[in-house]
Amino acid sequence: MTAPEMLPHVLAFQAALEAAALTVYPGGAPAAVTLPKTYIVLYPDPGVASAASLANDRTRLDALVQLTCVATTWAGALGTADRARAALVAPLTVAGRQSWQPEEVGGPPLQRDDDLTTPLYYLPVQYRLRSTTA
């Protein structure tokens, strides 16, 4: 039996957001992002493989993915979070896996970074991902 992999889940999460015409950068935005533009930065954790039964088969995957919605206005950051929520209403499609719908678990409130030349607003939202073998 093969242990579940996190990468296909992150790619499916990214694909769901991009299918909703959202710009997504896993791990951090590139330095050359042109503003005004809204985008999402994905910060996945490595996930945890756990037993799905007493047989200790380690086929269940539980993970947390934070998406940080970034924009030049507070409304842009909040609107991007709303569009992301709408894009994540169905279970992820991961080959060989049966996935639950991503579960929104919240995050810190909207923040403004005034240390930048053009101030940016950040709204982190965390989602729990779960899957098991199909």
C-alpha positions as CSV (number, residue, x, y, z in Angstrom):
1,M,0.0,0.0,0.0
2,T,1.3,3.4,-0.9
3,A,1.3,6.4,1.5
4,P,-0.7,9.4,0.3
5,E,1.2,12.2,-1.3
6,M,0.6,15.9,-0.5
7,L,1.8,17.4,-3.9
8,P,-1.2,16.1,-5.9
9,H,-3.6,17.6,-3.4
10,V,-1.9,21.0,-3.5
11,L,-1.9,20.9,-7.3
12,A,-5.7,20.0,-7.3
13,F,-6.3,22.9,-4.8
14,Q,-4.4,25.3,-7.1
15,A,-6.3,24.0,-10.2
16,A,-9.6,24.6,-8.6
17,L,-8.7,28.2,-7.8
18,E,-7.2,28.8,-11.3
19,A,-10.4,27.3,-12.9
20,A,-12.2,30.3,-11.3
21,A,-9.8,32.7,-13.0
22,L,-7.8,33.4,-9.8
23,T,-4.0,33.9,-10.0
24,V,-2.2,31.6,-7.6
25,Y,1.4,31.4,-6.5
26,P,2.4,28.4,-4.3
27,G,4.9,29.3,-1.6
28,G,5.1,33.1,-2.3
29,A,4.5,35.7,-4.9
30,P,7.3,36.5,-7.4
31,A,9.0,39.8,-7.0
32,A,7.7,41.1,-10.3
33,V,4.0,41.1,-9.6
34,T,2.4,44.1,-11.3
35,L,-0.2,46.0,-9.2
36,P,-3.1,46.6,-9.0
37,K,-3.7,43.0,-9.2
38,T,-5.3,40.5,-6.8
39,Y,-3.7,37.2,-6.3
40,I,-3.5,34.3,-3.9
41,V,-0.4,32.8,-2.3
42,L,-0.7,29.1,-1.2
43,Y,1.1,27.9,1.9
44,P,0.5,24.2,2.3
45,D,1.7,22.1,5.3
46,P,3.2,18.7,4.6
47,G,0.0,16.8,5.6
48,V,-0.3,13.9,7.9
49,A,-0.8,10.3,6.8
50,S,-2.9,8.4,9.3
51,A,-4.5,5.0,9.6
52,A,-7.9,4.7,8.0
53,S,-8.6,1.5,9.9
54,L,-7.3,-0.8,12.7
55,A,-5.1,-2.4,10.0
56,N,-2.8,0.6,10.3
57,D,-2.9,1.1,6.5
58,R,-2.0,4.8,6.6
59,T,-4.1,5.7,3.6
60,R,-5.9,8.8,5.0
61,L,-4.4,12.2,4.5
62,D,-5.2,15.3,6.5
63,A,-3.6,18.6,5.7
64,L,-4.0,22.3,6.1
65,V,-3.5,24.8,3.2
66,Q,-3.5,28.5,3.9
67,L,-4.4,30.8,1.0
68,T,-3.4,34.4,1.5
69,C,-5.5,36.8,-0.6
70,V,-3.5,39.9,-1.6
71,A,-4.8,43.1,-3.1
72,T,-4.2,46.9,-3.1
73,T,-7.6,47.4,-1.5
74,W,-9.4,45.8,1.4
75,A,-12.4,45.1,-0.9
76,G,-10.1,43.4,-3.4
77,A,-8.6,41.0,-0.7
78,L,-12.1,40.2,0.7
79,G,-13.5,39.7,-2.8
80,T,-10.7,37.4,-3.7
81,A,-11.4,35.3,-0.6
82,D,-15.1,35.2,-1.6
83,R,-14.2,34.0,-5.1
84,A,-11.8,31.3,-3.7
85,R,-14.6,30.1,-1.3
86,A,-16.9,29.7,-4.3
87,A,-14.2,27.8,-6.2
88,L,-13.8,25.3,-3.4
89,V,-17.4,24.1,-3.1
90,A,-16.7,20.7,-4.5
91,P,-14.3,17.9,-3.4
92,L,-10.8,18.0,-5.0
93,T,-10.1,15.7,-7.9
94,V,-6.9,13.7,-7.0
95,A,-6.2,10.5,-9.0
96,G,-6.7,7.4,-6.9
97,R,-8.1,9.3,-4.0
98,Q,-11.5,10.1,-2.6
99,S,-11.5,13.7,-1.3
100,W,-13.8,15.6,1.0
101,Q,-14.8,19.1,0.1
102,P,-12.1,21.5,1.4
103,E,-13.3,22.7,4.8
104,E,-12.8,26.3,5.6
105,V,-11.4,26.7,9.2
106,G,-10.9,30.5,9.3
107,G,-7.7,32.5,9.8
108,P,-6.5,35.9,11.1
109,P,-8.3,39.1,10.2
110,L,-7.6,41.3,7.2
111,Q,-4.3,43.2,7.6
112,R,-2.7,46.2,5.8
113,D,1.0,46.4,5.2
114,D,2.0,50.1,5.1
115,D,5.8,49.3,4.9
116,L,5.5,48.8,1.1
117,T,5.6,51.6,-1.5
118,T,2.1,50.6,-2.5
119,P,0.4,49.4,0.6
120,L,-1.2,45.9,0.3
121,Y,-4.0,44.1,2.1
122,Y,-3.6,40.5,3.2
123,L,-6.4,38.1,4.1
124,P,-5.2,34.6,5.1
125,V,-7.8,31.9,5.0
126,Q,-7.1,28.3,6.0
127,Y,-8.6,25.2,4.5
128,R,-8.5,21.6,5.8
129,L,-8.0,18.9,3.1
130,R,-8.9,15.3,3.7
131,S,-8.8,12.2,1.5
132,T,-8.4,8.5,1.5
133,T,-7.8,5.8,-1.1
134,A,-10.6,5.5,-3.6
